[in-house]
Amino acid sequence: MTQDNIQPGDRVRVGGRVGDVIRVEEIGAAVQYTIFFEGERPRPILVPPNVIEKISDPLAQARVGQFDAAWKFDLLSQATRLSLAYEHHHLLSLSNSRTDLQLVGC
């Protein structure tokens, strides 16, 4: 997404951190975004030199046909299925097997 589409209320990523845009203000050729990062006070971020990326919600991505690779869905489905398999049976339960099901590298 381009920075032109960013409005107050949008969720954005700045340098690996995720926050919510509170205010957008043009300052000459630059744009100053006031962004709230959880656990901090709102901070002004000037673009340029910083780069801001808008984070789309899943419903907005589906509307424009942006989907993850099928293998990611399959992996998540299998991990969920295995985490629920025999959950309440004490002899067959994966929770008693000390198996740690985590997605790595997704």
Buried (B, 14 or more C-beta within 10 A) or exposed (E): EEBEEBEEEBBBEBEEEEBBBBEBEEEEEEBBBBBBBEEEEBBEBEBEEBEBBBBBEEEEEEEEEEEEEEEEEEBEEEBEEEEEEBEEEEEEEBEEEEEEEEEEEE
